[in-house]
């Protein structure tokens, strides 16, 4: 059951009947709806040039409605999805972003100074749900394992950031910086993530190691699955680094994961 089902059954409950044309085909053809008709809770009758469905057993219909939609509430988070649909994933919700940070100097989170080096040395990272994160130089790292050792590759001048889940434009709005480096897998998904970030921060740069060609030759793997899907945004990009990676992937039908640091 989803939001379309809910709206249809709620309307049916309020009006006692709906014309066939007013019922979405996904609902009309569902086993739930067909079950209501076969059990005579709903009755199909002629109406003008078409048909309509009318509630004949109101008590049974009310029981059906409450069973599938326990609470008629506005969905704001996954808990509300469970309360309304019995399924946390049924309706998209806006979740609060969780940022993981590593670094070796003082930054600001929601206008509060944070000694990030202290947290990094003691606990490996500092995690927060923040409206505003300020740092002079930020490096967004796609994968958690690379994030935890990123300073070995890029030094200690950056504040390294990893977000739980894909980083979207809303999340990027929390960042304030003068320099932004993006360190992702060298595949189409990684390029897409970089270009999405670059739409918010025009000065964002894609990190490519100086010996990329050598690393690609030694550690790249065959391209398959969703990693083989190139979006129009990637095709049309004029960013020199994106072009370099894009052509490398197309020419060889292979890609390089950012975890090359384990072997290099």
KELOFI-820158 format. One line per field, with one value per residue: x, y, z of N, C-alpha, C in turn; chain. Coordinates in Angstrom, 3 decimals, decimal comma. Layout:
// residues N
n_px	c(X_...)
n_py	c(Y_...)
n_pz	c(Z_...)
ca_px	c(X_...)
ca_py	c(Y_...)
ca_pz	c(Z_...)
c_px	c(X_...)
c_py	c(Y_...)
c_pz	c(Z_...)
chain	c(A_...)
//
This chain:
// residues 264
n_px	c(0,838_0,467_0,851_-0,937_-2,835_-3,781_-4,958_-6,995_-8,618_-9,309_-10,812_-12,891_-13,933_-14,882_-16,801_-18,405_-18,685_-17,019_-16,415_-15,450_-13,576_-12,382_-10,709_-7,390_-5,580_-3,664_-4,601_-7,150_-6,535_-5,269_-4,708_-5,830_-7,987_-9,528_-10,146_-11,847_-14,030_-14,755_-15,517_-17,757_-17,703_-17,262_-19,315_-19,807_-21,417_-23,593_-23,161_-24,257_-22,467_-20,475_-19,010_-19,384_-17,987_-19,216_-19,436_-20,670_-20,578_-20,033_-18,856_-17,016_-15,430_-14,337_-12,819_-10,957_-9,675_-8,501_-6,807_-4,869_-4,057_-3,121_-2,937_-4,119_-2,145_0,124_2,976_6,207_8,586_10,382_9,278_6,675_5,843_5,672_3,625_1,530_1,502_2,513_5,052_8,290_9,564_7,786_6,875_8,576_10,768_12,175_15,199_17,346_20,607_23,551_26,733_30,105_33,188_36,652_39,814_42,473_42,554_40,936_37,485_34,193_31,003_27,690_28,186_29,714_32,906_34,986_37,400_38,711_40,867_41,332_39,078_39,468_41,919_41,287_38,887_38,696_36,811_34,419_31,023_27,999_24,778_24,229_23,422_25,184_28,475_31,706_34,795_38,156_39,290_37,812_37,431_35,474_34,784_34,033_33,843_33,701_35,890_38,118_37,852_38,566_41,301_42,193_43,957_46,466_46,830_46,263_47,265_47,223_45,863_43,258_39,789_38,202_35,315_32,613_29,521_26,681_25,067_24,115_25,296_23,342_21,930_20,668_22,039_24,591_24,232_24,780_27,453_30,291_32,951_36,221_37,622_37,096_37,465_36,837_36,685_36,234_35,047_36,440_34,419_31,289_29,278_30,704_31,631_29,178_28,362_30,332_29,778_27,233_27,798_29,375_27,527_26,532_28,797_30,749_33,480_34,471_36,741_37,775_39,440_42,324_44,794_48,315_49,587_47,568_47,066_48,875_47,974_45,409_45,979_47,061_45,125_42,453_39,041_36,603_33,884_30,523_26,979_25,206_27,270_28,009_26,394_26,096_25,310_23,555_24,567_27,202_28,127_27,951_29,641_32,228_34,364_37,763_38,982_36,854_36,412_38,793_38,622_36,185_36,735_38,716_37,324_35,409_37,031_38,393_36,503_36,497_36,966_38,247_38,479_38,413_39,822_42,350_44,494_45,122_46,772_48,716)
n_py	c(-1,196_2,238_5,862_6,541_4,478_5,024_7,616_7,008_5,074_6,545_8,609_7,088_6,147_8,524_9,424_7,256_6,063_5,619_6,539_4,357_5,520_7,334_5,936_4,991_2,904_1,208_0,761_-0,249_-2,655_-4,061_-6,716_-6,266_-4,503_-6,009_-8,070_-6,804_-6,366_-8,984_-10,033_-8,662_-6,345_-4,037_-2,922_-3,308_-1,316_-0,288_2,922_5,528_5,786_4,225_2,560_2,268_2,049_1,063_1,335_-1,346_-2,774_-1,257_-1,477_-3,573_-2,455_-0,268_-1,621_-2,828_-0,519_0,604_-1,458_-1,448_1,195_2,413_4,945_8,104_10,342_13,122_12,465_12,732_11,578_8,420_6,960_7,896_6,840_4,121_4,223_5,078_3,547_1,086_0,540_1,544_2,590_3,339_5,894_8,686_10,469_13,368_13,136_13,918_15,005_13,157_13,990_12,999_13,905_14,609_15,907_18,342_20,768_23,711_24,012_25,286_24,441_24,900_27,513_27,114_26,661_23,920_21,697_19,866_18,191_17,064_15,389_13,715_12,435_11,110_9,693_8,990_10,249_12,981_13,213_14,657_16,269_18,894_22,325_24,093_24,000_25,050_25,417_26,017_24,559_21,922_18,455_16,228_12,891_9,877_7,099_5,296_3,852_4,926_7,597_7,443_7,342_9,383_11,536_10,460_10,333_12,899_14,757_16,989_19,356_19,602_19,543_16,590_15,122_12,926_11,702_10,055_8,055_9,165_12,376_15,187_18,167_19,684_18,926_19,838_22,515_23,074_23,510_25,626_27,039_27,832_26,337_23,366_19,998_16,992_13,621_10,713_7,465_6,370_6,140_6,109_6,690_8,017_10,258_11,446_12,139_14,023_16,048_16,784_17,972_20,044_21,671_23,101_24,124_25,879_26,088_23,652_20,887_17,944_15,267_13,754_11,362_11,892_9,780_8,481_7,066_4,949_3,660_2,986_1,159_-0,926_-1,584_-1,314_-2,384_-4,460_-2,838_-2,831_-3,422_-0,875_0,909_1,258_3,058_6,019_9,324_12,124_14,445_13,812_13,161_15,649_17,270_19,707_19,806_19,385_17,319_15,559_14,842_13,501_11,216_10,159_9,504_7,629_5,560_4,878_4,151_1,902_0,350_-0,038_0,672_2,559_2,024_4,121_3,028_2,331_3,171_1,282_-0,480_0,891)
n_pz	c(0,000_-0,785_-1,067_-3,102_-2,979_-0,405_-0,682_-2,506_-1,183_1,052_-0,069_-1,105_1,268_2,383_0,504_-0,015_-2,498_-5,697_-9,071_-11,730_-13,428_-11,756_-10,177_-9,791_-12,063_-10,988_-8,440_-8,958_-10,215_-8,262_-5,858_-3,411_-3,870_-5,637_-3,920_-2,094_-3,722_-4,512_-2,078_-1,627_-0,168_-1,482_-4,134_-7,568_-9,854_-12,577_-14,037_-15,670_-18,636_-17,762_-14,939_-11,370_-8,057_-4,995_-1,446_0,353_2,665_5,315_7,877_7,585_5,606_6,961_8,845_7,135_6,176_8,483_9,173_7,112_7,015_9,666_11,046_10,201_9,223_8,649_6,795_7,929_8,596_8,706_10,763_10,827_8,423_9,067_10,953_9,375_6,970_7,625_6,758_6,527_4,300_2,348_1,551_0,367_2,455_4,047_5,390_8,147_7,505_8,248_9,071_8,865_10,165_9,777_10,788_11,367_12,586_13,951_13,426_12,516_13,691_13,307_14,147_16,388_17,781_17,035_18,103_15,935_15,554_18,047_18,405_16,195_16,756_19,137_18,684_16,029_14,371_14,058_14,452_13,245_13,062_11,260_10,602_9,592_8,526_8,799_7,219_6,140_4,035_2,400_1,907_0,271_0,744_-0,825_0,032_3,117_4,260_2,955_3,686_6,394_6,359_4,822_5,130_4,825_2,162_1,205_2,947_5,848_5,603_4,820_5,854_6,206_4,880_5,165_4,195_5,559_3,392_0,052_-0,963_-1,187_-2,779_-0,814_1,496_0,836_1,055_3,657_3,922_4,254_2,691_1,294_-0,457_-2,211_-2,505_-4,245_-3,718_-5,176_-6,373_-9,464_-11,575_-13,431_-11,585_-9,593_-11,031_-11,598_-9,031_-8,372_-10,296_-9,530_-7,091_-8,023_-9,234_-7,147_-5,862_-7,747_-7,875_-7,120_-7,183_-8,858_-7,418_-8,669_-8,665_-9,288_-10,578_-11,937_-14,411_-14,296_-11,953_-12,805_-14,810_-13,300_-11,304_-12,091_-12,765_-14,501_-16,100_-15,112_-14,533_-12,676_-12,707_-15,276_-16,484_-18,103_-17,557_-19,086_-18,066_-17,488_-20,058_-21,314_-19,934_-19,602_-18,002_-17,442_-15,932_-15,572_-18,224_-18,742_-17,031_-17,892_-20,612_-20,242_-18,964_-20,957_-23,121_-22,187_-20,974_-18,259_-14,717_-11,894_-8,462_-5,520_-3,495_-4,196_-2,759_-0,869_-2,047_-3,350)
ca_px	c(0,000_1,222_0,072_-2,034_-3,863_-4,368_-5,855_-8,167_-9,498_-9,837_-11,873_-13,995_-14,507_-15,593_-17,929_-19,129_-18,553_-16,160_-16,576_-14,305_-12,589_-11,722_-9,833_-6,167_-5,527_-2,843_-5,484_-8,234_-6,029_-4,575_-5,417_-6,617_-9,245_-10,300_-10,641_-12,988_-15,156_-15,187_-16,143_-18,966_-17,557_-17,526_-20,180_-19,655_-22,730_-23,625_-23,339_-24,161_-21,780_-19,432_-19,333_-18,910_-17,809_-19,875_-19,270_-21,891_-20,374_-19,233_-18,065_-15,907_-14,530_-13,632_-11,819_-9,918_-8,948_-7,677_-5,771_-3,805_-3,617_-3,429_-3,130_-4,226_-1,272_1,063_4,246_7,380_9,777_10,148_8,381_5,317_5,528_5,247_2,325_0,473_1,480_3,156_6,258_9,103_10,125_6,733_6,769_9,852_10,820_13,410_15,901_18,398_21,904_24,575_28,059_31,270_34,262_38,001_40,683_43,557_42,524_39,650_36,434_32,963_29,780_26,587_28,815_30,482_34,241_35,244_38,785_38,505_42,034_41,143_38,122_40,068_42,946_40,704_37,738_38,760_35,947_33,392_29,772_27,021_23,691_24,485_22,898_26,277_29,821_32,651_36,207_38,856_39,461_37,030_37,512_34,384_35,291_32,861_33,792_34,048_37,233_39,083_37,680_39,248_42,767_42,390_45,102_47,670_46,917_46,086_47,839_46,385_45,358_41,824_38,824_37,625_33,891_31,891_28,115_25,928_24,207_24,535_25,228_22,473_22,085_20,256_23,154_25,704_23,914_25,283_28,900_30,866_34,380_36,860_38,205_36,385_38,010_35,911_37,445_35,218_35,455_36,593_33,422_30,253_28,594_31,562_31,593_27,860_28,363_31,160_29,088_26,124_28,420_29,877_26,386_26,367_30,080_31,368_34,936_34,836_37,710_37,820_40,795_42,890_46,212_49,237_49,908_46,284_47,157_49,579_47,051_44,331_46,520_47,331_44,065_41,082_38,242_35,625_32,693_29,283_25,890_24,854_28,476_28,200_25,394_26,611_24,218_23,778_25,396_28,594_28,418_28,019_30,557_33,455_35,405_38,894_39,196_35,747_36,681_39,895_38,118_35,132_37,344_39,440_36,317_34,820_38,056_38,828_35,365_36,958_36,962_39,163_37,921_39,301_40,587_43,677_45,513_45,485_47,785_49,740)
ca_py	c(0,000_3,471_7,083_6,486_3,626_5,728_8,679_6,403_4,457_7,607_9,262_6,124_6,140_9,793_9,606_5,974_5,455_6,271_6,008_3,561_6,426_8,085_5,019_4,680_1,510_0,403_0,380_-1,057_-3,985_-4,667_-7,841_-5,737_-3,966_-7,135_-8,811_-6,060_-6,586_-10,387_-10,269_-7,816_-5,136_-3,053_-3,439_-2,654_-1,106_0,540_4,342_6,216_4,987_3,432_1,838_2,853_1,103_1,615_0,572_-2,023_-3,259_-0,158_-1,939_-4,359_-1,542_0,494_-2,536_-2,935_0,749_0,740_-2,497_-1,084_2,568_2,536_6,323_9,085_11,438_13,656_11,749_13,599_10,757_6,990_6,491_8,200_5,854_2,891_4,491_5,272_2,521_-0,136_0,323_2,754_3,074_3,467_7,271_9,377_11,464_14,154_12,775_14,845_14,465_12,885_14,241_12,529_14,849_14,368_17,025_18,592_22,169_24,139_24,339_25,739_23,693_25,723_28,692_26,712_26,183_22,512_21,271_18,614_17,328_16,328_14,302_12,789_11,637_10,280_8,866_8,783_11,178_13,743_13,090_15,673_16,707_20,322_23,254_24,879_23,507_25,988_25,046_26,691_23,623_20,701_17,366_15,257_11,556_9,039_5,844_5,436_3,352_5,910_8,776_7,229_7,453_10,321_12,427_9,778_10,625_14,311_15,632_17,411_20,712_19,548_18,882_15,521_14,958_11,790_11,746_8,802_8,118_10,091_13,776_15,925_19,614_20,223_18,701_20,705_23,856_23,248_23,693_26,941_26,824_28,547_25,348_22,099_18,890_15,855_12,376_9,679_6,381_6,834_5,486_7,068_7,123_9,003_11,478_12,049_12,767_15,230_17,081_17,259_18,876_21,211_22,545_23,948_24,803_25,936_25,979_22,295_20,203_16,483_14,800_12,663_11,201_12,183_8,541_7,826_6,116_3,759_2,987_2,423_-0,015_-1,993_-1,956_-1,110_-3,589_-4,396_-2,025_-3,582_-2,973_0,550_1,700_1,414_4,008_7,383_10,290_13,245_15,437_13,386_13,266_17,039_18,030_20,225_19,800_18,625_16,082_14,653_14,337_12,530_9,976_9,653_8,871_6,451_4,519_4,467_3,526_0,611_-0,341_-0,376_1,802_2,430_2,393_5,022_2,259_1,978_3,525_0,086_-1,251_1,772)
ca_pz	c(0,000_-0,858_-0,943_-4,076_-2,374_0,730_-1,150_-3,157_-0,186_1,915_-0,837_-1,141_2,610_2,609_-0,420_-0,083_-3,823_-6,676_-10,427_-12,156_-14,009_-10,677_-9,441_-10,534_-12,524_-10,077_-7,331_-9,524_-10,568_-7,124_-5,241_-2,297_-4,386_-6,164_-2,761_-1,561_-4,637_-4,464_-0,778_-1,643_0,649_-2,526_-5,192_-8,858_-10,472_-13,770_-13,754_-16,949_-19,654_-17,139_-13,713_-10,140_-6,949_-3,817_-0,208_0,779_4,033_5,864_9,026_7,052_4,899_7,994_9,397_6,101_6,113_9,696_9,116_6,180_7,283_11,098_11,486_9,118_9,648_7,661_6,905_7,984_8,709_8,514_11,823_10,368_7,379_9,743_11,586_8,376_5,930_8,122_5,960_6,705_3,039_1,340_1,075_0,520_3,517_4,123_6,617_8,534_7,086_9,250_8,530_9,614_9,893_10,289_10,466_12,295_13,019_14,502_12,460_13,155_13,433_13,830_14,759_17,575_17,433_17,352_17,910_15,210_15,740_19,294_18,138_15,227_17,437_20,199_18,280_14,576_13,643_14,764_13,698_13,625_12,182_11,384_9,607_9,038_8,808_8,190_7,231_5,046_2,918_2,646_0,929_0,399_0,406_-1,094_0,771_4,526_4,589_2,464_4,549_7,672_6,194_3,710_5,343_4,346_0,735_0,863_3,949_6,967_5,397_4,552_6,712_5,398_5,162_4,574_4,607_5,560_2,221_-0,999_-0,571_-2,089_-2,791_0,488_2,423_0,443_1,517_5,017_3,910_3,965_2,501_0,188_-1,367_-2,086_-3,287_-4,237_-3,902_-5,401_-7,268_-10,842_-12,411_-13,798_-10,362_-8,953_-11,836_-11,402_-7,713_-8,462_-11,078_-8,699_-6,120_-8,751_-9,512_-5,967_-5,680_-9,074_-7,750_-6,684_-8,029_-8,752_-7,107_-9,468_-8,311_-10,396_-11,291_-12,218_-15,525_-13,793_-11,032_-13,607_-15,494_-12,332_-10,364_-12,585_-12,962_-15,581_-15,866_-15,255_-13,671_-12,726_-12,912_-16,718_-16,978_-18,195_-17,666_-20,007_-17,372_-17,683_-21,492_-21,738_-19,079_-20,217_-16,974_-17,975_-15,185_-15,899_-19,577_-18,644_-16,443_-18,780_-21,788_-19,761_-18,722_-22,241_-23,963_-21,645_-20,359_-16,913_-13,792_-10,761_-7,166_-4,797_-2,508_-4,724_-1,767_-0,114_-2,777_-3,902)
c_px	c(0,879_0,288_-1,113_-3,181_-4,581_-5,373_-7,139_-9,135_-10,081_-10,988_-13,113_-14,722_-15,355_-16,863_-18,834_-19,086_-17,569_-16,466_-15,303_-13,191_-11,791_-10,729_-8,593_-6,103_-4,705_-3,657_-6,552_-7,788_-5,321_-5,398_-6,251_-7,991_-10,135_-10,889_-11,853_-14,233_-15,680_-15,869_-17,394_-18,919_-17,751_-18,388_-19,992_-21,024_-22,597_-23,878_-23,138_-23,546_-20,695_-19,921_-18,872_-18,804_-18,321_-19,652_-20,619_-21,797_-19,430_-18,349_-16,833_-14,902_-13,707_-12,525_-10,652_-9,041_-8,006_-6,536_-4,591_-3,270_-3,960_-3,718_-3,129_-3,456_-0,446_2,416_5,410_8,667_9,398_9,243_6,927_4,896_5,027_3,861_1,201_0,342_2,008_4,445_7,083_9,546_9,065_6,623_8,075_9,769_12,152_14,086_17,016_19,756_22,850_25,938_29,110_32,458_35,571_38,853_41,646_43,684_41,113_38,689_35,238_31,784_28,641_27,117_29,555_31,848_34,449_36,713_38,740_39,683_41,881_40,200_38,723_41,077_42,336_39,679_37,678_37,905_35,039_32,143_28,765_25,901_23,687_23,826_24,013_27,617_30,800_34,084_36,875_38,960_38,735_37,278_36,384_34,888_34,117_32,756_34,348_35,471_38,321_39,032_38,504_40,771_43,138_43,609_46,417_47,903_47,013_46,648_46,808_45,813_43,855_41,040_38,136_36,187_33,341_30,463_27,517_24,903_24,734_24,365_24,421_22,664_21,677_21,378_24,319_25,482_24,397_26,757_29,304_32,381_34,894_37,444_37,522_36,976_37,054_36,684_36,443_35,834_35,530_35,731_32,337_29,463_29,390_31,564_30,260_27,790_29,172_30,421_27,876_26,645_28,849_28,744_26,129_27,632_30,824_32,873_35,396_35,772_37,649_39,257_41,173_44,361_47,107_49,548_48,640_46,400_47,836_48,675_45,910_44,784_46,664_46,081_42,635_40,380_37,159_34,380_31,446_28,234_25,651_26,066_28,721_27,242_25,946_25,457_24,564_24,676_26,875_28,998_28,691_29,019_31,802_34,591_36,548_39,120_38,085_35,971_37,764_39,387_37,071_35,731_38,110_38,486_35,781_35,821_38,394_37,694_35,738_36,899_37,893_38,460_38,920_40,135_41,941_44,766_45,959_46,651_48,966_50,866)
c_py	c(1,253_4,680_7,110_5,635_4,364_6,781_8,109_5,852_5,491_8,333_8,371_6,083_7,387_9,909_8,382_5,325_6,268_5,686_5,253_4,449_7,176_7,226_4,713_3,195_0,628_-0,076_-0,585_-2,494_-4,696_-5,793_-7,372_-5,262_-5,093_-7,967_-8,134_-6,270_-8,007_-10,738_-9,412_-6,660_-3,917_-3,699_-2,611_-2,536_-0,192_1,998_5,113_5,312_4,089_2,699_2,653_1,772_1,776_0,715_-0,022_-2,529_-2,276_-0,587_-2,683_-3,455_-0,721_-0,349_-2,703_-1,682_0,891_-0,266_-2,059_0,324_2,900_3,954_7,265_10,332_11,941_12,990_12,730_12,795_9,291_6,398_6,735_7,239_4,554_3,074_4,568_4,096_1,155_-0,460_1,604_3,380_3,443_4,860_7,982_10,434_12,208_13,855_13,783_14,250_14,268_13,037_13,642_13,391_14,357_15,576_17,314_20,074_22,510_24,529_24,902_24,869_24,442_26,890_28,390_26,184_24,753_22,221_19,883_17,656_16,471_15,142_13,259_11,875_10,669_9,267_8,562_9,758_11,938_13,678_14,117_15,765_18,227_21,119_24,022_24,317_24,400_25,482_25,664_25,801_22,324_19,703_16,383_13,911_10,594_7,835_5,979_4,990_4,313_7,185_8,649_7,310_8,518_11,216_11,785_10,061_12,116_15,282_16,105_18,827_20,757_19,092_17,852_15,266_13,746_11,843_10,352_8,876_9,137_11,539_14,549_17,418_20,247_20,095_19,633_22,138_24,133_23,635_25,114_26,755_27,664_27,597_24,004_21,081_17,708_14,599_11,228_8,517_6,932_5,978_6,509_7,551_8,210_10,321_12,208_12,759_14,062_16,358_17,630_18,256_20,179_22,164_23,505_24,775_24,788_25,727_24,596_21,646_18,700_16,056_13,622_12,541_11,411_10,938_7,749_6,764_4,815_2,953_2,314_1,140_-1,196_-2,496_-1,785_-2,447_-3,362_-3,623_-2,872_-3,009_-1,490_1,446_1,963_2,436_5,433_8,350_11,373_14,300_15,102_13,553_14,705_17,872_18,460_20,321_18,887_17,302_15,071_14,040_13,267_11,182_9,337_8,900_7,609_5,278_3,980_3,675_2,108_-0,252_-0,848_0,874_1,491_2,876_3,266_4,285_1,785_2,244_2,321_-0,659_-0,391_2,026)
c_pz	c(0,000_-0,778_-1,914_-3,548_-1,253_0,281_-1,753_-2,122_0,779_1,223_-0,907_0,192_2,863_1,763_-0,547_-1,464_-4,660_-8,048_-10,811_-12,714_-12,938_-9,890_-10,284_-10,892_-11,594_-8,880_-7,825_-9,796_-9,422_-6,506_-4,047_-2,785_-4,907_-5,037_-2,135_-2,429_-4,528_-3,147_-0,572_-0,642_-0,250_-3,596_-6,458_-9,517_-11,682_-13,380_-15,054_-17,996_-19,061_-15,912_-12,517_-9,086_-5,681_-2,610_0,195_2,214_4,725_7,034_8,561_6,321_5,892_8,611_8,429_6,099_7,299_9,707_8,264_6,400_8,736_11,564_10,274_9,531_8,474_7,872_6,848_8,065_8,576_9,582_11,438_9,263_7,992_10,338_10,562_7,412_6,377_7,353_5,986_5,388_2,010_0,760_1,372_1,601_3,458_5,451_6,899_8,185_8,264_8,586_9,464_9,192_10,499_9,924_11,590_12,644_13,482_13,371_13,233_12,716_14,106_14,670_16,065_17,140_17,923_17,088_17,266_15,375_16,996_19,087_17,202_15,902_18,447_19,684_16,783_13,778_14,599_13,903_14,191_12,598_12,279_10,268_8,915_9,495_8,060_8,344_6,013_3,812_3,260_1,517_1,223_-0,105_0,302_-0,160_2,183_4,820_4,104_3,302_5,827_7,579_5,170_3,892_4,894_2,875_0,451_1,890_4,967_6,806_5,149_5,774_5,822_5,849_4,433_5,096_4,566_4,428_1,220_-0,549_-1,615_-1,966_-1,461_1,508_2,119_0,902_2,925_5,052_3,533_3,873_1,340_-0,843_-1,138_-3,058_-3,160_-4,612_-3,963_-6,174_-8,689_-11,770_-12,710_-12,580_-9,651_-9,700_-11,664_-10,057_-7,733_-9,176_-10,336_-7,661_-6,806_-9,147_-8,348_-5,730_-7,020_-9,007_-7,292_-7,704_-7,784_-8,480_-8,000_-9,088_-9,535_-11,225_-11,616_-13,301_-15,094_-12,858_-11,781_-14,279_-14,530_-11,614_-10,881_-12,779_-14,010_-15,177_-16,086_-14,319_-13,790_-12,914_-14,396_-17,323_-16,930_-18,425_-18,684_-19,384_-17,548_-19,139_-21,904_-20,941_-19,854_-19,209_-17,437_-17,257_-15,433_-17,267_-19,532_-18,119_-17,347_-19,964_-21,411_-19,560_-20,046_-23,074_-23,495_-21,113_-18,967_-16,046_-12,627_-9,483_-6,408_-3,750_-3,043_-3,705_-0,957_-0,748_-3,224_-2,896)
chain	c(A_A_A_A_A_A_A_A_A_A_A_A_A_A_A_A_A_A_A_A_A_A_A_A_A_A_A_A_A_A_A_A_A_A_A_A_A_A_A_A_A_A_A_A_A_A_A_A_A_A_A_A_A_A_A_A_A_A_A_A_A_A_A_A_A_A_A_A_A_A_A_A_A_A_A_A_A_A_A_A_A_A_A_A_A_A_A_A_A_A_A_A_A_A_A_A_A_A_A_A_A_A_A_A_A_A_A_A_A_A_A_A_A_A_A_A_A_A_A_A_A_A_A_A_A_A_A_A_A_A_A_A_A_A_A_A_A_A_A_A_A_A_A_A_A_A_A_A_A_A_A_A_A_A_A_A_A_A_A_A_A_A_A_A_A_A_A_A_A_A_A_A_A_A_A_A_A_A_A_A_A_A_A_A_A_A_A_A_A_A_A_A_A_A_A_A_A_A_A_A_A_A_A_A_A_A_A_A_A_A_A_A_A_A_A_A_A_A_A_A_A_A_A_A_A_A_A_A_A_A_A_A_A_A_A_A_A_A_A_A_A_A_A_A_A_A_A_A_A_A_A_A_A_A_A_A_A_A_A_A_A_A_A_A)
//
